[in-house]
């Protein structure tokens, strides 16, 4: 377990002789591979989506279509050769990330909604929400994925030149009755600030034994490509309750929780902004 977290005091005593299970975490946060930096964004002087230029609507529709076909080359054509991304991606590493992602999840569906836009000189700045769904097979187990990404893109000459993620949440479930989780996590913290991260199971526990783990990962380009392995441990309460401290350097992180019981698995990842002092 990372030093980023420590356990909060729980109401019941720990279970004896905890059993550890290795679990490969497929970085469901990497569904955000074209959604950019996590710096703070001021609200747009919003224009109505209905009044958006036809070229902007066409770009977003075309990007969704290319992604739904999982055509990496076509997706890349919507991005400037000088595309910048505060998570550290450029157009080349974006293509590599998408190629890796679509090998893991070969049937993702993308749908983007334009929420607001404004003209900024010759450029357009657009706020969007992208909804991603899909199913992944792993042996005889099926995993259902959902992701919601609020992002801001700067468009110049019909190419996306920069993007930033405003919010991000991804969830993967499996089994006949996956746990319903309520996640408590601030959207933003300051460097060095203490915060809590809770993943609470909403259904009554009864005699169910829960296994689980919490995971934090700094968001770096290699994080979009790697698969992380975590230890699952018995949970002595109805979820995961952690206290974290934001790192000194203002790097955004993925915060993840995985909860397993006999009839289902739920994994949730949310992005945490870290603001410098």
NUZA-207686 format. One record per residue (C-alpha): residue in three letters; x, z, y. Coordinates in nm, 4 decimals, padded with zeros to 6 digits. Each point is the difference from the previous one (the first is absolute). Layout:
<recs>
@type ala; c1 X; c3 Z; c2 Y $
...
</recs>
This chain:
<recs>
@type unk; c1 00.0000; c3 00.0000; c2 00.0000 $
@type unk; c1 00.1341; c3 -00.0914; c2 00.3408 $
@type unk; c1 00.1173; c3 00.2698; c2 00.2377 $
@type unk; c1 -00.2449; c3 -00.1565; c2 00.2453 $
@type unk; c1 -00.2717; c3 00.2159; c2 -00.1603 $
@type unk; c1 -00.0468; c3 00.3583; c2 -00.1059 $
@type unk; c1 -00.2998; c3 00.1413; c2 -00.1834 $
@type unk; c1 -00.2646; c3 00.1872; c2 00.1925 $
@type unk; c1 -00.1254; c3 00.3336; c2 -00.1305 $
@type unk; c1 -00.2781; c3 -00.0599; c2 -00.2520 $
@type unk; c1 -00.2806; c3 00.2317; c2 -00.0991 $
@type unk; c1 00.0687; c3 00.0030; c2 -00.3729 $
@type unk; c1 00.3150; c3 00.0769; c2 -00.1976 $
@type unk; c1 00.2160; c3 -00.2901; c2 -00.1216 $
@type unk; c1 -00.0673; c3 -00.1363; c2 -00.3468 $
@type unk; c1 00.2515; c3 00.1113; c2 -00.2586 $
@type unk; c1 00.2533; c3 -00.2402; c2 -00.1486 $
@type unk; c1 -00.0755; c3 -00.3043; c2 00.2184 $
@type unk; c1 00.0134; c3 -00.3336; c2 -00.1761 $
@type unk; c1 00.1781; c3 -00.2852; c2 00.1806 $
@type unk; c1 -00.1030; c3 -00.3608; c2 -00.0366 $
@type unk; c1 00.1865; c3 -00.2957; c2 00.1473 $
@type unk; c1 -00.2179; c3 -00.2315; c2 00.2047 $
@type unk; c1 00.1063; c3 -00.3302; c2 00.1499 $
@type unk; c1 -00.1324; c3 -00.0277; c2 00.3510 $
@type unk; c1 -00.0518; c3 -00.3640; c2 00.0855 $
@type unk; c1 00.0263; c3 00.0471; c2 00.3779 $
@type unk; c1 -00.3601; c3 -00.0863; c2 00.0768 $
@type unk; c1 00.1008; c3 00.0491; c2 00.3592 $
@type unk; c1 00.1884; c3 -00.3279; c2 -00.0320 $
@type unk; c1 -00.3340; c3 -00.1770; c2 00.0283 $
@type unk; c1 00.0813; c3 00.0198; c2 00.3704 $
@type unk; c1 00.2841; c3 -00.2488; c2 -00.0227 $
@type unk; c1 -00.1138; c3 -00.2067; c2 00.2941 $
@type unk; c1 -00.1126; c3 00.2812; c2 00.2256 $
@type unk; c1 00.2990; c3 00.0985; c2 00.2032 $
@type unk; c1 00.1302; c3 00.2977; c2 00.1913 $
@type unk; c1 -00.1436; c3 00.3418; c2 00.0463 $
@type unk; c1 00.0787; c3 00.0712; c2 00.3612 $
@type unk; c1 -00.2771; c3 00.1477; c2 00.2116 $
@type unk; c1 -00.2295; c3 -00.2582; c2 00.1479 $
@type unk; c1 -00.2039; c3 00.0318; c2 00.3148 $
@type unk; c1 -00.3574; c3 -00.1302; c2 -00.0164 $
@type unk; c1 -00.0551; c3 -00.3620; c2 00.0871 $
@type unk; c1 -00.1962; c3 -00.0990; c2 00.3060 $
@type unk; c1 -00.2304; c3 -00.1383; c2 -00.2623 $
@type unk; c1 -00.1698; c3 -00.3366; c2 00.0065 $
@type unk; c1 -00.2940; c3 -00.0691; c2 -00.2306 $
@type unk; c1 00.0963; c3 -00.1500; c2 -00.3376 $
@type unk; c1 -00.2797; c3 -00.2529; c2 00.0479 $
@type unk; c1 00.1763; c3 -00.1292; c2 00.3101 $
@type unk; c1 00.3395; c3 -00.0344; c2 -00.1693 $
@type unk; c1 00.1747; c3 -00.3374; c2 00.0232 $
@type unk; c1 -00.0734; c3 -00.2338; c2 -00.2870 $
@type unk; c1 00.3729; c3 -00.0274; c2 -00.0761 $
@type unk; c1 00.0236; c3 00.3763; c2 -00.0566 $
@type unk; c1 -00.3018; c3 00.0020; c2 -00.2304 $
@type unk; c1 00.1446; c3 -00.2970; c2 -00.1884 $
@type unk; c1 00.3357; c3 00.1752; c2 -00.0419 $
@type unk; c1 -00.1572; c3 00.3133; c2 -00.1489 $
@type unk; c1 -00.2290; c3 -00.1991; c2 -00.2284 $
@type unk; c1 00.2882; c3 -00.2161; c2 -00.1156 $
@type unk; c1 00.2222; c3 00.2992; c2 -00.0671 $
@type unk; c1 -00.2675; c3 00.1593; c2 -00.2176 $
@type unk; c1 -00.0503; c3 -00.3260; c2 -00.1883 $
@type unk; c1 00.3729; c3 -00.0382; c2 -00.0683 $
@type unk; c1 00.0262; c3 00.3620; c2 -00.1156 $
@type unk; c1 -00.3023; c3 -00.0345; c2 -00.2280 $
@type unk; c1 00.1709; c3 -00.2980; c2 -00.1640 $
@type unk; c1 00.3206; c3 00.2076; c2 -00.0174 $
@type unk; c1 00.1870; c3 -00.2896; c2 00.1552 $
@type unk; c1 00.3107; c3 00.1625; c2 00.1468 $
@type unk; c1 00.1218; c3 -00.3140; c2 00.1739 $
@type unk; c1 -00.3363; c3 -00.0553; c2 00.1676 $
@type unk; c1 -00.0120; c3 00.3627; c2 00.1153 $
@type unk; c1 00.3490; c3 -00.0312; c2 00.1482 $
@type unk; c1 -00.1103; c3 -00.2955; c2 00.2118 $
@type unk; c1 -00.2190; c3 00.2332; c2 00.2075 $
@type unk; c1 00.3050; c3 00.2040; c2 00.1050 $
@type unk; c1 00.2675; c3 -00.0893; c2 00.2527 $
@type unk; c1 00.3535; c3 -00.0587; c2 -00.1325 $
@type unk; c1 00.0939; c3 00.2859; c2 00.2347 $
@type unk; c1 -00.2774; c3 00.2283; c2 -00.1275 $
@type unk; c1 00.0764; c3 00.3693; c2 00.0557 $
@type unk; c1 -00.1394; c3 00.2986; c2 -00.1805 $
@type unk; c1 00.0881; c3 00.3591; c2 00.0835 $
@type unk; c1 -00.0007; c3 00.0947; c2 -00.3685 $
@type unk; c1 00.3069; c3 -00.2232; c2 -00.0185 $
@type unk; c1 -00.1507; c3 -00.3151; c2 -00.1509 $
@type unk; c1 00.0651; c3 -00.3515; c2 00.1254 $
@type unk; c1 -00.1604; c3 -00.3210; c2 -00.1196 $
@type unk; c1 00.2344; c3 -00.0344; c2 -00.2983 $
@type unk; c1 -00.0386; c3 00.3573; c2 -00.1221 $
@type unk; c1 -00.3737; c3 -00.0301; c2 00.0606 $
@type unk; c1 -00.0117; c3 -00.2887; c2 -00.2472 $
@type unk; c1 00.2070; c3 00.1967; c2 -00.2515 $
@type unk; c1 -00.2307; c3 00.2991; c2 00.0338 $
@type unk; c1 -00.3126; c3 -00.2098; c2 -00.0508 $
@type unk; c1 00.1493; c3 -00.1714; c2 -00.3043 $
@type unk; c1 00.0738; c3 00.3387; c2 -00.1581 $
@type unk; c1 -00.3388; c3 00.1411; c2 00.0960 $
@type unk; c1 -00.1961; c3 -00.2911; c2 -00.1451 $
@type unk; c1 00.1885; c3 00.0196; c2 -00.3286 $
@type unk; c1 -00.1275; c3 00.3568; c2 -00.0317 $
@type unk; c1 -00.3492; c3 -00.0739; c2 00.1312 $
@type unk; c1 -00.0849; c3 -00.3635; c2 -00.0822 $
@type unk; c1 -00.3612; c3 -00.0004; c2 00.1223 $
@type unk; c1 -00.0110; c3 00.1718; c2 00.3389 $
@type unk; c1 -00.2697; c3 -00.1054; c2 00.2457 $
@type unk; c1 00.0558; c3 00.0153; c2 00.3760 $
@type unk; c1 -00.2606; c3 00.0110; c2 00.2761 $
@type unk; c1 00.0969; c3 00.0462; c2 00.3656 $
@type unk; c1 -00.2310; c3 00.0981; c2 00.2836 $
@type unk; c1 00.0958; c3 -00.0527; c2 00.3623 $
@type unk; c1 -00.0826; c3 00.3166; c2 00.1939 $
@type unk; c1 00.1310; c3 -00.0794; c2 00.3484 $
@type unk; c1 00.2443; c3 -00.2233; c2 00.1828 $
@type unk; c1 00.1514; c3 -00.0623; c2 00.3393 $
@type unk; c1 00.2003; c3 -00.2681; c2 00.1732 $
@type unk; c1 00.3547; c3 00.1062; c2 00.0900 $
@type unk; c1 00.1509; c3 -00.2847; c2 00.1931 $
@type unk; c1 00.0270; c3 -00.2910; c2 -00.2387 $
@type unk; c1 -00.0328; c3 00.2329; c2 -00.2992 $
@type unk; c1 -00.3038; c3 00.1587; c2 -00.1652 $
@type unk; c1 00.0035; c3 00.3583; c2 -00.1245 $
@type unk; c1 -00.2628; c3 00.0593; c2 -00.2696 $
@type unk; c1 -00.1130; c3 00.3147; c2 -00.1802 $
@type unk; c1 -00.1292; c3 -00.0589; c2 -00.3515 $
@type unk; c1 -00.1051; c3 00.1857; c2 -00.3131 $
@type unk; c1 00.0885; c3 -00.1542; c2 -00.3348 $
@type unk; c1 -00.1840; c3 00.1051; c2 -00.3160 $
@type unk; c1 00.1842; c3 -00.0554; c2 -00.3277 $
@type unk; c1 -00.1518; c3 00.0394; c2 -00.3450 $
@type unk; c1 00.1132; c3 -00.0858; c2 -00.3495 $
@type unk; c1 00.0394; c3 00.1010; c2 -00.3628 $
@type unk; c1 00.3259; c3 00.0516; c2 -00.1878 $
@type unk; c1 00.0401; c3 00.0128; c2 -00.3775 $
@type unk; c1 00.2629; c3 00.2333; c2 -00.1453 $
@type unk; c1 -00.0212; c3 -00.0168; c2 -00.3780 $
@type unk; c1 -00.3548; c3 00.0958; c2 -00.0943 $
@type unk; c1 -00.0556; c3 00.1788; c2 00.3303 $
@type unk; c1 -00.1639; c3 -00.1598; c2 00.3045 $
@type unk; c1 00.0790; c3 00.1093; c2 00.3545 $
@type unk; c1 -00.2289; c3 -00.0771; c2 00.2935 $
@type unk; c1 00.1624; c3 -00.0272; c2 00.3398 $
@type unk; c1 -00.1427; c3 00.0251; c2 00.3495 $
@type unk; c1 00.1948; c3 00.0015; c2 00.3226 $
@type unk; c1 -00.0914; c3 00.0026; c2 00.3676 $
@type unk; c1 00.2548; c3 -00.0947; c2 00.2640 $
@type unk; c1 -00.0535; c3 00.0137; c2 00.3745 $
@type unk; c1 00.2684; c3 -00.2108; c2 00.1642 $
@type unk; c1 00.0998; c3 -00.1556; c2 00.3298 $
@type unk; c1 00.1583; c3 -00.3433; c2 00.0165 $
@type unk; c1 00.1573; c3 -00.1935; c2 00.2834 $
@type unk; c1 -00.0594; c3 -00.3730; c2 -00.0272 $
@type unk; c1 00.1990; c3 -00.2627; c2 00.1873 $
@type unk; c1 -00.0342; c3 -00.3748; c2 -00.0531 $
@type unk; c1 -00.2294; c3 00.0601; c2 -00.2989 $
@type unk; c1 00.2628; c3 00.2110; c2 -00.1772 $
@type unk; c1 00.0062; c3 00.3750; c2 -00.0563 $
@type unk; c1 00.3155; c3 00.1275; c2 00.1657 $
@type unk; c1 -00.0474; c3 00.3751; c2 -00.0422 $
@type unk; c1 -00.2331; c3 00.2440; c2 -00.1727 $
@type unk; c1 -00.0606; c3 00.3725; c2 -00.0187 $
@type unk; c1 -00.2165; c3 00.2115; c2 -00.2266 $
@type unk; c1 -00.2376; c3 00.2304; c2 00.1830 $
@type unk; c1 -00.1513; c3 00.1636; c2 -00.3106 $
@type unk; c1 00.0426; c3 -00.0466; c2 -00.3738 $
@type unk; c1 -00.1655; c3 00.1386; c2 -00.3122 $
@type unk; c1 00.0236; c3 -00.1291; c2 -00.3564 $
@type unk; c1 -00.1640; c3 00.1304; c2 -00.3155 $
@type unk; c1 00.0375; c3 -00.0818; c2 -00.3682 $
@type unk; c1 -00.2406; c3 00.1317; c2 -00.2641 $
@type unk; c1 -00.0279; c3 -00.0290; c2 -00.3763 $
@type unk; c1 -00.2196; c3 00.1413; c2 -00.2732 $
@type unk; c1 -00.3713; c3 00.0619; c2 -00.0487 $
@type unk; c1 -00.0215; c3 00.2733; c2 00.2615 $
@type unk; c1 00.3017; c3 00.0085; c2 00.2338 $
@type unk; c1 00.0204; c3 00.3088; c2 00.2237 $
@type unk; c1 -00.1426; c3 -00.0336; c2 00.3499 $
@type unk; c1 00.2655; c3 00.1182; c2 00.2429 $
@type unk; c1 -00.0355; c3 00.1253; c2 00.3550 $
@type unk; c1 00.3311; c3 -00.0500; c2 00.1799 $
@type unk; c1 00.0987; c3 00.2185; c2 00.2923 $
@type unk; c1 00.3002; c3 -00.1364; c2 00.1902 $
@type unk; c1 00.0642; c3 -00.0504; c2 00.3717 $
@type unk; c1 00.0498; c3 -00.3573; c2 00.1150 $
@type unk; c1 00.3037; c3 00.0982; c2 00.2044 $
@type unk; c1 00.2492; c3 00.2846; c2 00.0310 $
@type unk; c1 00.3057; c3 00.0681; c2 00.2157 $
@type unk; c1 00.3519; c3 00.0110; c2 -00.1390 $
@type unk; c1 00.0553; c3 00.3379; c2 -00.1615 $
@type unk; c1 -00.3692; c3 00.0960; c2 00.0185 $
@type unk; c1 -00.1598; c3 00.1849; c2 -00.2906 $
@type unk; c1 -00.3197; c3 -00.1467; c2 -00.1453 $
@type unk; c1 -00.2253; c3 00.0318; c2 -00.3043 $
@type unk; c1 -00.0832; c3 -00.2603; c2 -00.2616 $
@type unk; c1 -00.2977; c3 00.0780; c2 -00.2234 $
@type unk; c1 -00.1588; c3 -00.2103; c2 -00.2740 $
@type unk; c1 -00.3153; c3 00.1855; c2 -00.1066 $
@type unk; c1 -00.2086; c3 -00.0961; c2 -00.3033 $
@type unk; c1 -00.3646; c3 -00.0130; c2 00.1074 $
@type unk; c1 -00.1668; c3 00.0408; c2 -00.3424 $
@type unk; c1 -00.0373; c3 00.3412; c2 -00.1673 $
@type unk; c1 00.2974; c3 00.0623; c2 -00.2275 $
@type unk; c1 -00.1731; c3 00.1740; c2 -00.2888 $
@type unk; c1 00.2477; c3 00.0245; c2 -00.2866 $
@type unk; c1 00.1943; c3 -00.3100; c2 00.1057 $
@type unk; c1 00.3776; c3 00.0214; c2 00.0115 $
@type unk; c1 00.1405; c3 -00.1889; c2 00.2956 $
@type unk; c1 00.3457; c3 -00.1519; c2 00.0159 $
@type unk; c1 00.1407; c3 -00.1231; c2 00.3264 $
@type unk; c1 00.2825; c3 -00.0571; c2 00.2420 $
@type unk; c1 00.0632; c3 -00.0615; c2 00.3682 $
@type unk; c1 00.2577; c3 -00.2474; c2 00.1208 $
@type unk; c1 00.1493; c3 -00.0963; c2 00.3334 $
@type unk; c1 00.2051; c3 -00.3104; c2 00.0677 $
@type unk; c1 00.1588; c3 -00.1201; c2 00.3238 $
@type unk; c1 -00.1204; c3 -00.3508; c2 00.0740 $
@type unk; c1 00.2891; c3 -00.2406; c2 -00.0446 $
@type unk; c1 00.0173; c3 -00.3667; c2 -00.1066 $
@type unk; c1 00.1183; c3 00.0917; c2 -00.3501 $
@type unk; c1 -00.3018; c3 00.2253; c2 -00.0406 $
@type unk; c1 -00.2208; c3 -00.3073; c2 -00.0200 $
@type unk; c1 00.1892; c3 -00.1156; c2 -00.3091 $
@type unk; c1 00.0790; c3 00.3169; c2 -00.1945 $
@type unk; c1 -00.2103; c3 00.1877; c2 -00.2530 $
@type unk; c1 00.0267; c3 00.3781; c2 00.0335 $
@type unk; c1 -00.0185; c3 00.2415; c2 -00.2923 $
@type unk; c1 -00.1506; c3 00.3456; c2 00.0572 $
@type unk; c1 -00.0571; c3 00.3086; c2 -00.2129 $
@type unk; c1 -00.3565; c3 00.1097; c2 -00.0656 $
@type unk; c1 -00.0515; c3 00.3725; c2 -00.0293 $
@type unk; c1 -00.3047; c3 00.2142; c2 -00.0836 $
@type unk; c1 -00.1976; c3 00.0961; c2 00.3094 $
@type unk; c1 -00.1223; c3 00.3565; c2 00.0268 $
@type unk; c1 -00.2720; c3 -00.0828; c2 00.2511 $
@type unk; c1 -00.2375; c3 -00.2818; c2 00.0879 $
@type unk; c1 00.2599; c3 -00.2303; c2 00.1470 $
@type unk; c1 00.3393; c3 -00.0184; c2 00.1683 $
@type unk; c1 00.0815; c3 00.2203; c2 00.2986 $
@type unk; c1 00.3331; c3 -00.0551; c2 00.1715 $
@type unk; c1 00.1771; c3 00.0891; c2 00.3212 $
@type unk; c1 00.2428; c3 -00.2566; c2 00.1349 $
@type unk; c1 00.2408; c3 -00.0216; c2 00.2894 $
@type unk; c1 00.0531; c3 -00.3314; c2 00.1733 $
@type unk; c1 00.3577; c3 -00.1266; c2 -00.0047 $
@type unk; c1 00.2194; c3 00.0128; c2 00.3073 $
@type unk; c1 00.0171; c3 -00.3784; c2 00.0229 $
@type unk; c1 -00.3293; c3 -00.1662; c2 00.0980 $
@type unk; c1 -00.0454; c3 -00.2158; c2 -00.3126 $
@type unk; c1 -00.3545; c3 -00.0499; c2 -00.1342 $
@type unk; c1 -00.0734; c3 00.1224; c2 -00.3519 $
@type unk; c1 -00.2414; c3 -00.0706; c2 -00.2822 $
@type unk; c1 -00.1688; c3 00.3172; c2 -00.1260 $
@type unk; c1 -00.1496; c3 -00.0361; c2 -00.3467 $
@type unk; c1 -00.1963; c3 00.2120; c2 -00.2442 $
@type unk; c1 -00.0784; c3 -00.0721; c2 -00.3636 $
@type unk; c1 -00.2582; c3 00.2039; c2 -00.1935 $
@type unk; c1 -00.0561; c3 -00.0492; c2 -00.3744 $
@type unk; c1 -00.2634; c3 00.1490; c2 -00.2283 $
@type unk; c1 -00.1317; c3 -00.0975; c2 -00.3424 $
@type unk; c1 -00.2529; c3 -00.2538; c2 00.1295 $
@type unk; c1 00.1756; c3 -00.1582; c2 00.2938 $
@type unk; c1 00.2907; c3 -00.0423; c2 00.2396 $
@type unk; c1 -00.0011; c3 -00.0284; c2 00.3786 $
@type unk; c1 00.2994; c3 -00.0826; c2 00.2190 $
@type unk; c1 -00.0204; c3 -00.0054; c2 00.3790 $
@type unk; c1 00.2641; c3 -00.0968; c2 00.2562 $
@type unk; c1 -00.0251; c3 00.0439; c2 00.3761 $
@type unk; c1 00.2487; c3 -00.0757; c2 00.2719 $
@type unk; c1 00.1324; c3 00.2741; c2 00.2261 $
@type unk; c1 00.1421; c3 -00.0843; c2 00.3418 $
@type unk; c1 00.2991; c3 00.2023; c2 00.1147 $
@type unk; c1 00.0529; c3 00.0080; c2 00.3757 $
@type unk; c1 00.3335; c3 00.0943; c2 00.1553 $
@type unk; c1 00.0222; c3 00.3048; c2 00.2155 $
</recs>
